[in-house]
Amino acid sequence: MKVAVVGLGVEGKKAIKSLKSRVKEVYASDLDKNINLDEEVELDLGFHDEEKIFSADAVALSPGLWKVPLGERIKNSQLLLADKMDAHRSIFTIGITGTNGKTTTALMLKSIMEKSGMKVLIGGNAGGGFQGYTELFLEANENEYQVMIVEICDMTLEFCNHCFDFDLIVVTNMGDDHLDHHGSLTNFHHNLKNFLKDKKTFLNQLDENLAQIGAEIPQCNFYKHSSCKIPLFGRFNQINAGAAENVAKSLNIDEDIIKTSLENFHLPEGRIKSFHVQGSRLVVGKTDNVHALQEVLEEDSFPLMIIGTPRTHESWRFQILEVVNEFEPEILILFPGLEDSTSQAALKLKKLNFKGEIKILKDIDQLPETIRPYLAKKNIFIGGNGQQKIIRIQRMMAAMAKG
């Protein structure tokens, strides 16, 4: 079998990795001439060879190319991998989307379902840490599952609407992320409403945008905070647990199983975690958009904040600095998160008339020694952009907490 992978963003690269161990031939292409791949495949950069694409047995199409002319021709050719390998369509499928909290909610629900005896396949959004949508198509064709949980990036709603047959959808919240894709929050609202219009849906009632959408969705169910006492930082995680709890109850899962699962749930690396070091509380986790950061900072005061910066061209992500400014930390330390845009971030803070002290940290390995003089501060927050670096920081803080 030969599979063509068209578009080599995060999803495309993960697709190649999934395919290489399973099929005989993989061809890949992207218009960007500067793509770096870890896998060896037949590769064209700077152009798409349509003869190679349409002579393949199946095509893994990047969600980012869903609406371009080549993407339309691939869809019409019936070569999409999701259509060729369609065993996943017979599995009871739950989609989880939203701006923040998708992975946590998905893993909570997986934990509940597995404890109730179900065999669960989970994955999706490669940008969120899973192995990508292609992995789900392939794995579902190789093994039997009772339930599939798909984390859906809000930039891939139309792609997922075609590639999966959803039995129900959970929406965690709706914030100002990926507006380069949607164009505006109004467009995001419209896109999400269209995606949900014919689906059984569970919406966060405490989110104003979702409350408005819910009034227009016939099969809408609302949820709030969980009734369970979960061992996680933040009211937002209590709401994530509320989503998992309400979905599980709708599927008639025993309430004792739900309660036990949620009250013993542990987050994966990178998500918001709290550490106690020499009398200080350190809250650490990825908060790369306004909504995520605001929810954390509303939990408590943080005299010291340490923020990873975004890519230089992602102007909308620099809005997190406006949130930082609003909460007025005494000291703000910037480190290169996704890129070294610390100078750009410092300039934005100057324009915001930031009143605190600004420091630049170029190497996160210096972080433990950098924060030691500040451990008398009541709370320290470390977040922003750069998930892999934040995972490394969490490991450093865990080591410090152990002494």
C-alpha positions as CSV (number, residue, x, y, z in Angstrom):
1,M,0.0,0.0,0.0
2,K,1.2,3.5,-0.8
3,V,0.0,6.5,1.1
4,A,0.6,10.2,0.2
5,V,0.9,12.7,3.0
6,V,0.0,16.2,1.7
7,G,1.0,19.1,4.0
8,L,3.7,18.7,6.5
9,G,2.7,20.8,9.5
10,V,2.4,19.1,12.9
11,E,-0.4,16.8,11.8
12,G,1.4,15.8,8.6
13,K,4.6,15.0,10.4
14,K,2.8,12.9,12.9
15,A,0.9,11.1,10.0
16,I,4.3,10.1,8.5
17,K,5.5,8.7,11.8
18,S,2.3,6.6,12.2
19,L,2.3,5.4,8.6
20,K,6.0,4.5,8.3
21,S,5.6,1.5,10.7
22,R,2.5,0.2,8.9
23,V,2.6,0.7,5.1
24,K,5.1,-0.1,2.4
25,E,5.5,3.3,0.7
26,V,5.0,6.9,1.9
27,Y,5.2,9.9,-0.3
28,A,5.1,13.4,1.3
29,S,4.9,16.9,0.0
30,D,4.7,20.5,1.1
31,L,4.9,23.9,-0.5
32,D,7.4,25.0,2.2
33,K,11.0,24.3,1.0
34,N,12.4,24.4,4.6
35,I,10.6,21.4,6.2
36,N,12.7,19.1,8.3
37,L,11.6,15.5,8.8
38,D,12.8,12.9,11.2
39,E,11.6,10.1,9.0
40,E,13.0,9.1,5.6
41,V,10.3,9.1,2.9
42,E,9.9,10.0,-0.8
43,L,9.7,13.8,-0.5
44,D,8.9,16.8,-2.6
45,L,9.3,20.3,-1.1
46,G,8.2,23.5,-2.7
47,F,5.5,21.8,-4.8
48,H,3.0,18.9,-4.7
49,D,3.4,16.2,-7.4
50,E,-0.2,15.5,-8.2
51,E,0.6,12.4,-10.3
52,K,2.2,10.8,-7.2
53,I,-0.6,12.0,-5.0
54,F,-3.5,10.7,-7.1
55,S,-1.7,7.4,-8.0
56,A,-1.4,6.6,-4.2
57,D,-3.8,4.1,-2.6
58,A,-4.8,6.7,0.0
59,V,-4.0,10.3,1.0
60,A,-3.5,11.7,4.4
61,L,-4.5,15.4,3.9
62,S,-3.4,18.1,6.3
63,P,-6.4,19.8,7.9
64,G,-4.9,23.1,7.0
65,L,-5.4,22.2,3.3
66,W,-9.0,21.2,3.7
67,K,-10.4,24.2,1.7
68,V,-7.7,24.8,-0.9
69,P,-8.3,23.6,-4.5
70,L,-5.9,20.6,-4.1
71,G,-7.6,19.6,-0.9
72,E,-11.0,19.7,-2.6
73,R,-9.8,17.5,-5.5
74,I,-8.4,15.0,-3.0
75,K,-11.7,14.8,-1.1
76,N,-13.6,14.4,-4.4
77,S,-11.2,11.6,-5.5
78,Q,-12.4,9.5,-2.5
79,L,-8.7,8.8,-1.7
80,L,-8.8,10.3,1.8
81,L,-7.3,7.9,4.4
82,A,-10.3,8.4,6.7
83,D,-12.6,7.1,3.9
84,K,-10.3,4.3,2.8
85,M,-9.7,3.0,6.4
86,D,-13.1,3.5,7.9
87,A,-13.3,1.0,10.8
88,H,-13.2,4.0,13.2
89,R,-16.7,5.1,11.9
90,S,-18.3,2.1,13.6
91,I,-16.9,2.9,17.1
92,F,-19.0,5.1,19.5
93,T,-17.2,8.4,19.1
94,I,-16.9,11.3,21.5
95,G,-15.3,14.6,20.3
96,I,-13.8,17.1,22.7
97,T,-13.1,20.6,21.5
98,G,-12.7,24.1,22.9
99,T,-9.9,26.6,23.5
100,N,-8.5,25.1,26.8
101,G,-9.0,22.0,28.9
102,K,-9.5,19.5,26.0
103,T,-6.8,17.1,26.9
104,T,-7.6,17.1,30.6
105,T,-11.3,16.5,29.9
106,A,-10.5,13.7,27.4
107,L,-8.2,11.9,29.8
108,M,-10.7,12.2,32.7
109,L,-13.4,10.7,30.5
110,K,-11.0,7.9,29.4
111,S,-10.2,7.1,33.0
112,I,-13.8,6.8,33.9
113,M,-14.7,4.6,30.9
114,E,-11.7,2.3,31.4
115,K,-12.6,1.8,35.0
116,S,-16.1,0.9,33.9
117,G,-14.6,-1.9,31.8
118,M,-14.6,-0.3,28.3
119,K,-11.8,-0.5,25.8
120,V,-11.1,3.1,24.9
121,L,-9.1,4.5,22.0
122,I,-8.0,8.1,22.6
123,G,-6.1,10.6,20.4
124,G,-6.4,13.3,17.9
125,N,-5.1,16.9,17.9
126,A,-1.3,16.5,17.4
127,G,-0.8,20.1,18.5
128,G,-2.2,19.1,21.9
129,G,0.2,16.3,22.4
130,F,-1.6,13.3,20.9
131,Q,-0.3,11.4,17.9
132,G,-2.6,13.0,15.4
133,Y,-5.8,12.1,13.6
134,T,-4.1,9.6,11.2
135,E,-3.0,7.4,14.2
136,L,-6.7,7.0,15.1
137,F,-7.7,5.9,11.6
138,L,-4.9,3.3,11.6
139,E,-5.2,2.0,15.1
140,A,-9.0,1.6,14.8
141,N,-8.4,-0.6,11.7
142,E,-5.9,-2.8,13.6
143,N,-7.7,-3.4,17.0
144,E,-11.2,-3.4,18.4
145,Y,-12.5,-0.6,20.7
146,Q,-15.8,0.2,22.2
147,V,-15.3,3.9,22.5
148,M,-13.1,6.5,20.7
149,I,-12.3,9.9,22.3
150,V,-11.1,12.5,19.8
151,E,-9.4,15.7,20.9
152,I,-10.4,18.2,18.2
153,C,-8.4,21.4,17.6
154,D,-10.8,24.2,16.8
155,M,-8.9,24.9,13.6
156,T,-9.9,21.4,12.2
157,L,-13.6,21.4,12.8
158,E,-14.6,20.9,9.1
159,F,-11.9,18.2,8.6
160,C,-13.1,16.3,11.7
161,N,-16.7,16.7,10.7
162,H,-16.0,14.8,7.5
163,C,-13.5,12.2,8.9
164,F,-15.4,11.1,12.1
165,D,-18.9,10.1,12.9
166,F,-19.5,11.7,16.2
167,D,-22.0,10.4,18.7
168,L,-21.6,13.3,21.0
169,I,-19.4,16.4,21.4
170,V,-18.1,18.2,24.5
171,V,-17.0,21.9,24.3
172,T,-14.9,23.1,27.2
173,N,-14.8,26.8,26.5
174,M,-14.4,29.4,23.8
175,G,-11.6,32.0,23.9
176,D,-9.4,34.2,21.7
177,D,-7.0,31.6,20.4
178,H,-6.3,30.7,16.7
179,L,-8.0,33.9,15.6
180,D,-5.5,34.0,12.7
181,H,-7.4,31.0,11.4
182,H,-11.0,32.1,12.3
183,G,-10.5,35.7,11.6
184,S,-12.5,36.9,14.6
185,L,-14.3,35.6,17.6
186,T,-17.6,36.1,15.7
187,N,-16.3,33.8,12.9
188,F,-15.2,31.2,15.5
189,H,-18.7,31.3,17.1
190,H,-20.2,30.8,13.6
191,N,-17.9,27.9,12.7
192,L,-18.5,26.1,16.0
193,K,-22.2,26.5,15.8
194,N,-22.2,25.0,12.3
195,F,-20.1,22.1,13.6
196,L,-22.5,21.4,16.5
197,K,-25.9,21.9,14.8
198,D,-26.8,18.2,14.2
199,K,-24.9,16.7,17.1
200,K,-25.6,15.8,20.7
201,T,-23.6,18.3,22.6
202,F,-22.4,19.0,26.1
203,L,-21.5,22.7,26.7
204,N,-19.9,24.6,29.6
205,Q,-22.8,26.7,30.9
206,L,-20.4,29.1,32.7
207,D,-18.9,30.2,29.3
208,E,-21.0,33.1,28.0
209,N,-20.2,32.3,24.4
210,L,-21.2,28.7,24.7
211,A,-24.4,29.6,26.7
212,Q,-25.4,31.6,23.7
213,I,-24.6,28.8,21.2
214,G,-26.4,26.3,23.3
215,A,-29.7,28.2,23.0
216,E,-29.5,27.6,19.2
217,I,-28.5,23.9,19.4
218,P,-31.4,21.4,19.6
219,Q,-29.5,18.6,21.3
220,C,-27.7,20.7,23.9
221,N,-26.8,19.6,27.4
222,F,-25.1,22.0,29.9
223,Y,-22.7,21.2,32.6
224,K,-20.9,23.2,35.4
225,H,-18.5,22.2,38.2
226,S,-18.1,18.5,39.1
227,S,-19.6,17.4,42.4
228,C,-16.4,15.3,43.0
229,K,-13.4,16.5,44.9
230,I,-10.6,16.3,42.4
231,P,-6.9,16.6,43.4
232,L,-6.1,19.4,40.9
233,F,-5.3,23.1,40.9
234,G,-7.9,25.5,39.8
235,R,-11.7,25.9,39.4
236,F,-11.3,25.4,35.7
237,N,-10.2,21.8,36.3
238,Q,-13.3,21.3,38.5
239,I,-15.3,22.4,35.4
240,N,-13.4,20.0,33.1
241,A,-14.3,17.3,35.6
242,G,-17.9,18.4,35.4
243,A,-17.8,17.8,31.7
244,A,-16.5,14.3,32.1
245,E,-18.9,13.5,34.9
246,N,-22.0,14.6,33.0
247,V,-21.0,12.7,29.8
248,A,-20.3,9.6,31.9
249,K,-23.7,9.9,33.7
250,S,-25.5,10.3,30.3
251,L,-23.9,6.9,29.3
252,N,-25.2,5.3,32.5
253,I,-21.8,4.7,34.0
254,D,-22.0,3.9,37.7
255,E,-21.7,7.0,39.9
256,D,-19.2,5.3,42.3
257,I,-16.9,4.6,39.3
258,I,-17.2,8.2,38.2
259,K,-16.4,9.5,41.7
260,T,-13.5,7.2,42.3
261,S,-11.9,7.9,38.9
262,L,-12.1,11.7,39.2
263,E,-11.0,11.8,42.8
264,N,-7.9,9.8,41.9
265,F,-7.1,11.5,38.6
266,H,-3.6,12.7,37.8
267,L,-2.7,15.2,35.1
268,P,-0.1,14.5,32.4
269,E,3.0,16.6,32.1
270,G,2.6,20.2,30.8
271,R,-0.8,20.8,32.2
272,I,-1.3,23.2,35.2
273,K,0.3,21.7,38.3
274,S,1.1,23.0,41.8
275,F,4.4,22.4,43.7
276,H,5.4,23.4,47.2
277,V,9.0,24.5,47.5
278,Q,10.5,25.9,50.7
279,G,7.2,27.4,51.8
280,S,6.3,28.8,48.4
281,R,3.6,27.6,46.1
282,L,4.8,27.3,42.4
283,V,2.0,26.9,39.8
284,V,3.4,25.7,36.5
285,G,1.8,24.9,33.2
286,K,1.2,25.9,29.6
287,T,-1.0,29.0,29.3
288,D,-0.4,30.2,25.8
289,N,-3.7,32.2,25.3
290,V,-5.5,34.9,27.1
291,H,-8.3,32.7,28.4
292,A,-6.0,30.0,29.9
293,L,-3.7,32.5,31.6
294,Q,-6.6,34.6,33.0
295,E,-8.2,31.6,34.6
296,V,-5.0,30.6,36.4
297,L,-4.2,34.2,37.6
298,E,-7.7,34.7,38.9
299,E,-7.1,31.8,41.4
300,D,-4.6,33.7,43.5
301,S,-2.0,36.6,43.5
302,F,1.4,35.8,42.0
303,P,4.1,38.5,42.9
304,L,6.5,36.7,40.6
305,M,5.6,35.5,37.2
306,I,7.8,33.6,34.7
307,I,6.5,33.6,31.1
308,G,7.6,31.7,28.0
309,T,7.2,33.8,24.8
310,P,5.5,32.9,21.6
311,R,6.8,32.7,18.0
312,T,7.6,36.2,16.7
313,H,4.9,36.1,14.0
314,E,2.1,34.9,16.3
315,S,1.0,38.4,17.3
316,W,-2.3,37.3,18.9
317,R,-0.4,35.2,21.5
318,F,1.5,38.3,22.8
319,Q,-1.9,39.3,24.2
320,I,-1.1,37.2,27.2
321,L,1.2,40.0,28.2
322,E,-1.8,42.3,28.5
323,V,-3.2,39.8,31.0
324,V,0.1,39.7,32.9
325,N,0.1,43.5,33.0
326,E,-3.5,43.5,34.3
327,F,-2.5,41.4,37.3
328,E,0.6,43.5,38.2
329,P,3.3,41.1,39.3
330,E,6.2,42.7,41.2
331,I,8.7,40.8,39.1
332,L,8.3,39.3,35.6
333,I,10.9,37.0,34.1
334,L,10.7,36.2,30.4
335,F,12.2,33.2,28.8
336,P,12.2,31.9,25.1
337,G,9.2,29.6,24.9
338,L,8.5,28.7,21.3
339,E,11.1,31.2,20.0
340,D,13.4,33.8,21.5
341,S,11.0,36.7,21.2
342,T,11.9,38.0,24.6
343,S,13.0,41.4,23.3
344,Q,9.7,41.7,21.4
345,A,7.8,40.8,24.5
346,A,9.7,43.3,26.7
347,L,9.0,46.0,24.1
348,K,5.2,45.2,24.3
349,L,5.3,45.4,28.1
350,K,7.1,48.8,27.9
351,K,4.3,50.0,25.6
352,L,1.8,48.7,28.2
353,N,3.5,50.8,30.9
354,F,4.3,47.7,32.9
355,K,5.2,48.8,36.4
356,G,7.1,45.8,37.7
357,E,10.7,44.7,37.2
358,I,11.4,42.8,34.0
359,K,14.2,40.2,33.7
360,I,15.2,38.0,30.7
361,L,16.2,34.4,31.2
362,K,17.8,32.9,28.1
363,D,18.5,29.4,29.4
364,I,15.7,27.6,31.4
365,D,18.3,25.3,33.0
366,Q,19.2,28.4,35.1
367,L,15.6,28.6,36.4
368,P,16.1,26.8,39.8
369,E,18.9,29.1,40.8
370,T,17.1,32.1,39.4
371,I,14.0,31.6,41.6
372,R,15.8,30.6,44.8
373,P,16.1,34.2,46.0
374,Y,12.4,34.7,45.5
375,L,11.1,31.7,47.3
376,A,10.0,33.9,50.2
377,K,7.3,35.2,47.8
378,K,3.9,33.6,48.6
379,N,3.2,32.4,45.1
380,I,5.1,32.0,41.9
381,F,3.6,31.3,38.5
382,I,5.5,29.8,35.5
383,G,3.6,29.4,32.2
384,G,3.1,31.0,28.8
385,N,4.3,29.3,25.6
386,G,6.6,26.4,24.9
387,Q,5.0,23.1,26.1
388,Q,8.2,21.1,25.9
389,K,10.2,23.7,27.9
390,I,7.4,23.9,30.5
391,I,7.4,20.1,30.9
392,R,11.2,20.4,31.6
393,I,10.5,23.2,34.1
394,Q,7.8,21.0,35.8
395,R,10.4,18.3,36.3
396,M,12.8,20.8,37.8
397,M,10.2,22.1,40.2
398,A,9.2,18.5,41.2
399,A,12.9,17.8,42.0
400,M,13.1,21.0,44.0
401,A,10.0,20.1,45.9
402,K,11.5,16.8,46.9
403,G,14.5,18.7,48.2
